[in-house]
Amino acid sequence: MGLITGYTIPKFGPQVKEQHIPVLFLIDGYYVIKYNGQRSTMRKLLGIIIIIIIFGLSAYLLLKIPRPTRASHVSIQNTTVLESQERWLGIFLQGQRIGYTFTKISHTVDGVFTESRSQMTLGMMQMARSIETHVYARTDNDYLLEEFSLTIATQGHETRVDGTIDGTTLTLTSFSQGVSESQTIELQEKPYIPEAVEEIIQQRNMQPGDETTIPYFDPTTQSSTTAHIKMMNTEDVPVMERIETGRRVEVIAQGITSVMWFDDDFQMIKVWIPALGMESVPMSREEALVEIVPTQAFDLLSFFAVRLDTKLPKPPTLTYLKLRLENITDTDLDIEDSYQRITSTQPLEIEFTRPVLDTLPQLSLPMTEHDEFTEPSVYIQCQEPDIVAAARKMAGNETDPRKIVARLVTGVSQLVRDNPTASLPSAIDVLKTKEGDCTEHTILFTALARALGIPTKIYVGLGNIDGKAYFYHAWCAVWLGEWVPVDPTWNQYPADVGHLKLKEGGLEEWAAVMRVVGQLVITVVDYRTGNGEKP
């Protein structure tokens, strides 16, 4: 017997569009729980994937965490503990250790309390960056979520996202630079934590070949989707330098497959994400906490680069480009628009043309089209007074939306200092700290443009800056009679043909981009420069 003391759960809040969210996957940790006296472990299916996405898919896709200055806590103290378990796991990428996860699960007469922490150290542009996550969650005895708090911190920056559930009402609140944003979502069912997924497998007595699909919600990206679970046969699996035998479970979510192995008592043996070459295995506390030497940190830039076999002229000099993409399809991607068109699906070939700004129509503010892209979100606080003031200052006395966009692109490019950091971006935080990389530039630009009534959305995909390779990247599109791509990171208005858009949206779309990691092959088919030059 014992007491839980010091557990505090605040209140969180990003944006969720879907309303049917029966399962909530917290960002982090392996959860160890007893069912009828048996220990079992269930890994948050996409936690590591999302962390890598947020961490920075390359040196050009690095995020920054806003720092909260306001806190609201719900204390959980003096609660009798019936049982408690702890577990440490090492996280490996391409066979190289990048960090660890620690999880503590406590059963009480009032419910289940989960505390989970992780740390990762990765190399970015010849600099080592560490990111830490901390999650508290409280459920009832049926593992139905009641409240949670997620904190992510790096380089002295921190953000917190909290959630509470009352009946089927989910209230989300985020905190950044003293600014809180909240949203209330009506759910069809009260969501579960990941342990319930393991319980579903046992309750349904799933046998090899059995499959089931469940929905879930990820608070890191504030997205909901479904996870398809398939039970496989028992098999031998290599774990570090030994061989163990376990039941294989395959899970497909957001197009990415995770493979897990469990022993006869449903203790986790190993988690493997083939697309990333990433795995997690149980370790002792001492092994997990061995410091990663910064000079030996895993190099994300090299891993996530898609290099060309033919060097292009620098993309800003091109007016036309045609690429062949191998090992992917256009399924569930947002490839086609006014300046990026599919010319063949087998193989997948895409042509890019540079927008001609002189052909755009004369418009005036406020615009009446696409007003959904002028609305605020938890991370795009376009109605905050400081954001509105900064937008008006950059725009000056200009009234032509086309010229305002040009001022904002240059203004954000000059304001935000390039700095490879890692975390969740927030417009108000980027405005205050004035540092970051492509996501910070993109988030701030989007907020500033929306603050002035210019419809703006986010593109995610790949960018080529030097003609040699594509890196994972984020930029924007503004409505100027048609959706025109702009890149405030590289100070491009319009964005050049070296931008390969894969998805439209925010953080929730990064997983779709991750499907091509380590698989995509890009071949140059054709190009033309401003002088009409061809290969």
Secondary structure as the mmCIF struct_conf table of DSSP 4:
data_model
#
loop_
_struct_conf.conf_type_id
_struct_conf.id
_struct_conf.beg_label_comp_id
_struct_conf.beg_label_asym_id
_struct_conf.beg_label_seq_id
_struct_conf.end_label_comp_id
_struct_conf.end_label_asym_id
_struct_conf.end_label_seq_id
STRN STRN1 GLY A 2 ILE A 4
BEND BEND1 GLY A 6 GLY A 6
STRN STRN2 TYR A 7 ILE A 9
STRN STRN3 VAL A 23 LEU A 24
BEND BEND2 ILE A 27 ASP A 28
STRN STRN4 TYR A 30 TYR A 35
TURN_TY1_P TURN_TY1_P1 ASN A 36 GLY A 37
STRN STRN5 GLN A 38 ARG A 43
TURN_TY1_P TURN_TY1_P2 LEU A 45 LEU A 46
HELX_RH_AL_P HELX_RH_AL_P1 GLY A 47 PHE A 55
BEND BEND3 LEU A 57 SER A 58
TURN_TY1_P TURN_TY1_P3 ALA A 59 TYR A 60
BEND BEND4 LEU A 61 LEU A 61
HELX_LH_PP_P HELX_LH_PP_P1 ILE A 65 PRO A 68
STRN STRN6 VAL A 74 ILE A 76
BEND BEND5 ASN A 78 ASN A 78
STRN STRN7 THR A 79 LEU A 93
TURN_TY1_P TURN_TY1_P4 GLN A 94 GLY A 95
STRN STRN8 GLN A 96 THR A 108
BEND BEND6 VAL A 109 ASP A 110
STRN STRN9 VAL A 112 MET A 124
TURN_TY1_P TURN_TY1_P5 MET A 125 GLN A 126
STRN STRN10 MET A 127 THR A 139
TURN_TY1_P TURN_TY1_P6 ASN A 141 ASP A 142
STRN STRN11 LEU A 144 LEU A 144
STRN STRN12 LEU A 145 THR A 154
TURN_TY1_P TURN_TY1_P7 GLN A 155 GLY A 156
STRN STRN13 HIS A 157 ASP A 166
TURN_TY1_P TURN_TY1_P8 GLY A 167 THR A 168
STRN STRN14 THR A 169 SER A 176
TURN_TY1_P TURN_TY1_P9 GLN A 177 GLY A 178
STRN STRN15 VAL A 179 GLU A 186
BEND BEND7 GLN A 188 GLU A 189
HELX_LH_PP_P HELX_LH_PP_P2 LYS A 190 PRO A 191
STRN STRN16 TYR A 192 TYR A 192
HELX_LH_PP_P HELX_LH_PP_P3 ILE A 193 ILE A 193
TURN_TY1_P TURN_TY1_P10 PRO A 194 PRO A 194
HELX_RH_AL_P HELX_RH_AL_P2 GLU A 195 GLN A 203
TURN_TY1_P TURN_TY1_P11 ARG A 204 ASN A 205
TURN_TY1_P TURN_TY1_P12 PRO A 208 GLY A 209
STRN STRN17 GLU A 211 ASP A 218
TURN_TY1_P TURN_TY1_P13 PRO A 219 GLN A 222
STRN STRN18 SER A 223 VAL A 239
TURN_TY1_P TURN_TY1_P14 MET A 240 GLU A 241
STRN STRN19 ARG A 242 ALA A 253
TURN_TY1_P TURN_TY1_P15 GLN A 254 GLY A 255
STRN STRN20 ILE A 256 PHE A 262
TURN_TY1_P TURN_TY1_P16 ASP A 264 ASP A 265
STRN STRN21 MET A 268 ILE A 273
TURN_TY1_P TURN_TY1_P17 PRO A 274 GLY A 277
STRN STRN22 MET A 278 MET A 283
HELX_RH_AL_P HELX_RH_AL_P3 ARG A 285 ALA A 288
TURN_TY1_P TURN_TY1_P18 LEU A 289 LEU A 289
HELX_LH_PP_P HELX_LH_PP_P4 VAL A 290 VAL A 293
HELX_RH_3T_P HELX_RH_3T_P1 PRO A 294 GLN A 296
BEND BEND8 ALA A 297 ALA A 297
STRN STRN23 PHE A 298 ASP A 299
HELX_RH_AL_P HELX_RH_AL_P4 LEU A 300 PHE A 304
STRN STRN24 VAL A 306 ARG A 307
BEND BEND9 ASP A 309 THR A 310
HELX_LH_PP_P HELX_LH_PP_P5 LYS A 311 LYS A 314
HELX_RH_3T_P HELX_RH_3T_P2 PRO A 315 THR A 317
STRN STRN25 LEU A 318 GLU A 326
BEND BEND10 ASN A 327 ASN A 327
BEND BEND11 ASP A 330 ASP A 330
TURN_TY1_P TURN_TY1_P19 THR A 331 ASP A 332
STRN STRN26 ASP A 337 ASP A 337
TURN_TY1_P TURN_TY1_P20 SER A 338 TYR A 339
STRN STRN27 GLN A 340 THR A 345
TURN_TY1_P TURN_TY1_P21 GLN A 346 PRO A 347
STRN STRN28 LEU A 348 THR A 353
HELX_RH_3T_P HELX_RH_3T_P3 LEU A 357 THR A 359
BEND BEND12 LEU A 360 LEU A 360
HELX_LH_PP_P HELX_LH_PP_P6 PRO A 361 GLN A 362
BEND BEND13 LEU A 365 PRO A 366
HELX_LH_PP_P HELX_LH_PP_P7 MET A 367 MET A 367
BEND BEND14 GLU A 369 GLU A 369
HELX_RH_3T_P HELX_RH_3T_P4 ASP A 371 THR A 374
BEND BEND15 GLU A 375 GLU A 375
BEND BEND16 VAL A 378 TYR A 379
TURN_TY1_P TURN_TY1_P22 CYS A 382 GLN A 383
BEND BEND17 GLU A 384 GLU A 384
HELX_RH_AL_P HELX_RH_AL_P5 PRO A 385 ALA A 395
TURN_TY1_P TURN_TY1_P23 GLY A 396 ASN A 397
HELX_RH_AL_P HELX_RH_AL_P6 PRO A 401 LEU A 415
BEND BEND18 VAL A 416 VAL A 416
STRN STRN29 ARG A 417 ASP A 418
BEND BEND19 SER A 423 SER A 423
HELX_RH_AL_P HELX_RH_AL_P7 ALA A 427 THR A 433
STRN STRN30 GLU A 435 GLY A 436
HELX_RH_AL_P HELX_RH_AL_P8 CYS A 438 ALA A 451
TURN_TY1_P TURN_TY1_P24 LEU A 452 GLY A 453
STRN STRN31 THR A 456 GLY A 463
BEND BEND20 ILE A 465 LYS A 468
STRN STRN32 ALA A 469 TRP A 479
BEND BEND21 LEU A 480 GLU A 482
STRN STRN33 TRP A 483 VAL A 486
STRN STRN34 ASP A 487 ASP A 487
TURN_TY1_P TURN_TY1_P25 PRO A 488 ASN A 491
STRN STRN35 GLN A 492 GLN A 492
BEND BEND22 TYR A 493 PRO A 494
TURN_TY1_P TURN_TY1_P26 VAL A 497 GLY A 498
STRN STRN36 HIS A 499 GLU A 504
BEND BEND23 GLY A 505 GLY A 506
HELX_RH_3T_P HELX_RH_3T_P5 LEU A 507 GLU A 509
HELX_RH_AL_P HELX_RH_AL_P9 TRP A 510 MET A 514
TURN_TY1_P TURN_TY1_P27 ARG A 515 GLN A 519
STRN STRN37 VAL A 521 THR A 529
TURN_TY1_P TURN_TY1_P28 GLY A 530 ASN A 531
#
